[in-house]
Amino acid sequence: MPLVELLDTKDQARVAVIKSLLEAEGIPFFIENEAFTAVQPLVGSLRVMVSEEHLETARTLISSIDN
């Protein structure tokens, strides 16, 4: 199952909300650089990765928090 990027951000609060939404919908995900940004929060960004088959559903979910 190849993963694709859903979001690239430095906003840890937004990522926490997105993680919660994805978990609630049962969408598997991976947060790239999560451990690194916990140590150095102002360096680098977090990449939320989902499988291609869940990408459109995940985009719809996160659009609900952007409106």
Phi, psi and omega in degrees: 000101179290141178262145177233157183284127174267321186202145174232116185208160172259358184278096183294327179294318178297319179297321178299318178294316180296319177302316181298316178297315181295317178298317181298328180269357180073025180269119178293143182209168176219137177255108180283136179076012183298315181293321181294316182288341174292328179273320181235076188297338182263002182247130177078180181229166177261136177245119177271120183245136176226166177287153180304322183293339180254002187300311183295319178297317180295320177299319178297318179299313184285338176293335179292335178269347179273347181264000000 
